[in-house]
Amino acid sequence: MISVGINMTNGKLLTGWEHTVQSVGFILNTELKSRVNHRYIGSNIPTVIDEPANAETIMDLMMASAEALEARLYKGRWLGEPRYFVNKLNVESLVPGRAVMPLSGYYFPKGHLGDFSQYEERGMTAYVAGHDAPTLSEN
């Protein structure tokens, strides 16, 4: 069973990898605990992104990304993004309020079902910003 969702921009149907890319962008750009009834969705990136562009902020961004996307089962519900395991993460560009982060890792088409037997290497670039809409592109 493939994952299915709705494109947040145009309302069209999204499936598989495209749905995962959108989900990763949404998680990274949503402030943790900001969604009512879904407090577990999001990351600390929106609180870190406006800090000075230095080595400490870069490390904080990388940690916030990895923590937010880490797939984990909590009270019978998947948190993070179970369809994508981040293998490599870098901060390519950072100015206060915006960052460009290439991600590479493994895409698990059935990860949302707890099946991690099939996977393929995939990459994407995350464009994160304070409270802007999520933007990602596939590599």
RAFENQUI-V198676 format. One line per field, one symbol per residue. psi: psi as a letter, one per 30 degrees, with the letter a starting at -180 (. if undefined). burial: + if it has 9 or more other ideal C-beta (glycine too) atoms within 8 Angstrom, else -. Layout:
psi = ???
burial = ???
//
This chain:
psi = klkkakkfefglkklbeeeeeeeeeeeefkkkgfkkfhffkalgeffffglkiaeeeeeeeeeeeeeefkkkkjhgkklbjffkjkekkljekklkfkkkjkklakkjfgefggjgfkllklllkkjkldglkkklkk.
burial = --+-+-+------++-++++++++++++++++--+---+-++++++-++-+-----++-+++-++++++-+------+++++++-+--+-+--+---++++++++++++++--+----+-+++++++++----+++-+-
//
